[in-house]
Amino acid sequence: MHGPIKLIILLIGVIFVITVINLLVRRRINERNSFLWLAGSLAILVLAAIPDVLDIVARAAGVDYPPTLLFLLSILVILYILLYQSIQISILQEKCRELAQHLAIVNFSEMMRRDQEPGRVSEDGEGVKGAGHEGYAVRSNRNAAR
């Protein structure tokens, strides 16, 4: 690898390391995710500083053309990150669903508690008759009509 391209790749690696650390400090990325990105950026730095490392590893792995090994490893790392992110999204969607259900139950319970208070006056100025679902259903239908 010639001097100018080696310097450009080193500069890209350094910028990438600084970017990941900056994201970590500003809490835009968590520690678990930053480890993979830092490892990738350090690999870029090592390969830019010592390009013969890729040739040695490729020869040891039985690969004739070293850049193909680099592409294979890059694709595997990207697939791993994609799978990990998909798992995290699924977990967060489940938590969001559970929180929405919990919030709905809490809101309904609070509404029911308010409707059961003696002498309570509804929003339209009429007394709320009875306790339970009747007051909730009337209010829900009235709000749905608006």
C-alpha positions in Angstrom: 0.0 0.0 0.0 1.4 3.4 -1.0 1.9 6.3 1.3 -1.1 8.6 0.4 -3.7 5.9 0.6 -2.2 4.5 3.8 -2.5 8.0 5.4 -6.1 8.4 4.2 -7.1 5.0 5.7 -5.3 5.8 8.9 -7.1 9.2 9.0 -10.5 7.5 8.4 -9.7 5.0 11.2 -8.8 7.8 13.7 -11.9 9.8 12.7 -14.0 6.7 13.2 -12.5 6.1 16.7 -13.1 9.7 17.7 -16.7 9.5 16.4 -17.5 6.4 18.4 -16.0 7.8 21.6 -17.9 11.0 21.1 -21.1 9.1 20.7 -20.4 7.1 23.8 -19.6 10.2 25.8 -22.8 12.0 24.7 -24.7 8.7 25.5 -26.0 8.4 21.9 -24.7 4.8 21.8 -24.4 2.4 24.7 -21.3 0.6 25.9 -22.4 -2.7 24.6 -22.7 -1.4 21.0 -19.6 0.8 21.2 -17.4 -2.2 21.8 -18.1 -3.6 18.3 -17.6 -0.3 16.6 -14.4 0.4 18.5 -13.1 -3.1 17.6 -13.9 -2.4 14.0 -12.2 1.0 13.9 -9.1 -0.5 15.6 -9.0 -3.2 13.0 -9.1 -0.5 10.3 -6.2 1.2 12.1 -4.1 -2.0 12.4 -4.8 -2.9 8.7 -3.8 0.5 7.6 -0.7 0.7 9.7 0.4 -2.9 9.0 -1.2 -4.1 5.8 0.9 -7.3 5.8 -1.3 -8.6 8.7 -4.1 -9.2 6.2 -1.8 -11.2 3.9 -0.5 -13.3 6.8 -4.0 -14.1 8.1 -5.3 -14.8 4.5 -2.4 -17.2 3.9 -3.0 -18.9 7.2 -6.7 -19.3 6.4 -5.9 -20.6 2.9 -7.3 -17.6 1.0 -5.6 -16.8 -2.2 -6.7 -13.2 -2.5 -6.5 -11.3 0.9 -9.1 -8.6 0.1 -11.8 -11.4 -0.2 -11.0 -12.4 3.4 -11.4 -8.7 4.5 -14.8 -8.5 2.7 -15.9 -11.8 4.2 -15.1 -10.8 7.7 -16.7 -7.3 7.2 -19.9 -8.9 5.9 -20.0 -11.3 8.9 -19.5 -8.5 11.4 -22.2 -6.4 9.7 -24.6 -9.4 9.8 -23.8 -10.0 13.5 -24.5 -6.3 14.2 -27.8 -6.5 12.2 -28.9 -9.6 14.1 -28.1 -8.0 17.4 -29.9 -4.8 16.6 -33.0 -6.9 15.4 -33.0 -8.7 18.7 -32.8 -5.4 20.6 -35.7 -4.0 18.5 -37.8 -7.0 19.2 -37.2 -6.8 23.0 -38.0 -3.0 23.0 -41.2 -3.6 21.0 -42.3 -6.2 23.6 -41.5 -3.8 26.5 -43.4 -1.0 24.7 -46.4 -3.2 24.2 -46.4 -4.3 27.9 -46.0 -0.6 29.1 -48.9 0.5 26.9 -51.1 -2.3 28.3 -50.1 -1.4 31.8 -50.8 2.3 31.2 -54.2 1.4 29.8 -55.0 -0.6 32.9 -53.8 2.1 35.2 -55.8 4.8 33.4 -58.9 2.6 33.4 -58.6 1.9 37.1 -58.2 5.6 37.8 -61.3 6.4 35.8 -63.2 3.7 37.6 -62.1 5.0 41.0 -63.1 8.6 40.1 -66.5 7.4 38.8 -67.2 5.6 42.1 -66.7 8.7 44.2 -69.9 9.7 46.0 -71.5 13.0 44.7 -69.2 13.1 41.7 -70.4 15.4 38.9 -69.6 14.4 35.3 -68.1 16.7 32.7 -71.5 17.7 31.3 -72.8 18.7 34.8 -75.0 15.7 35.5 -74.4 13.5 38.4 -72.8 10.2 37.5 -75.3 7.4 38.2 -74.1 4.1 39.5 -70.6 3.0 39.5 -68.7 1.0 37.1 -68.7 0.7 33.4 -71.8 2.8 32.6 -70.0 6.1 33.4 -66.9 5.0 31.5 -68.9 3.9 28.5 -70.9 7.2 28.3 -67.8 9.3 28.6 -65.9 7.2 26.0 -68.8 7.5 23.6 -69.1 11.2 24.1 -65.3 11.7 23.6 -65.4 9.5 20.5 -68.1 11.7 19.0 -66.0 14.9 19.3 
